[in-house]
Amino acid sequence: MKQFITAWQFLTIIPIKRNVEVTSESLGKSMASFPLVGLVLGLFIAALDIAYSRLFPANFSSALLLVSYIAMYGGFHLDGLVDTVDGLVGGRDREHALKIMKESTIGAIGVVTLVLLLLLKYAAIGSLSGDERIGSLILMPVIGRWTEVIMVYGSRYAREGAGLGKPFTEYVKKKEVVIATLITVVISWFTLNYIGLLIIFFTLLFGVGMKRYFKNKLGGITGDLLGFGGELSELLMLMICIAKV
């Protein structure tokens, strides 16, 4: 329960309990509960989708749902997405890329990437219907946060000194990965059955691929890179759900 509360307070802007002491170790180990936090967020947005669909036209309902979801987690994964793209595109080398990612300013390519991502998510959500839509909305936050666990396991922190992602690279071990993965597999099966397991497979490939790419490109993982991976894995999941195969 303490791990879940720690993970919840880190991943959302919705307070549930404030008297839990958070250390670097407890924050890192709370990654085992990341998919559970994703499940609660998914249940919230699925309930909101049912309410919105009764009040508004389909297109507006999908847009409002996406806004509500972003508001729940404060959009800080999107911030990581923008910073990562700016750094990868504008960085001359590893040090320059990491420096750009740490700056508070946002580049044009980062803004364009953010807009395109939100448009694609909106279009994908709008293409879903029925039970598949509800299952996908529940699973989407789970997959995004599980991807972060996969990316951080076995990775080193790319920066020198302290940083947002350092506790995870230091304290996420095999136990946390196994727990998070088992939770994600169970949720995937109960929400989307065989499609859910297919999503697990492709998400695993994506997460491992991103981890290796960032190891070669930047020397490891940062908090921004986890946000980048989480956002893209959610889009990948939605694309699998709407693919005509």
Buried (B, 14 or more C-beta within 10 A) or exposed (E): EBBBBBBBBBBBEBEEEEEBEBEEEBBBBBBBBBBBBBBBBBBBBBEBBEEBBEEBEEEEBBBBBBEBBBEBBEBBBBBBBBBBBBBBBBBEEBEEBBBBBEEEEBBEBBEEBBEEBBEEBBEBBBBBEEEBBBBBBBBBBBBBBBBBBBBBBBBEBBBEEEBBBBBBBBBBBEEBBEBBBEBBBBBBBEBBEEBBEBBBEBBBEBBBEBBEEBBEBBBBBBBBBBBBBBBBBBBBBBBBBBEEE
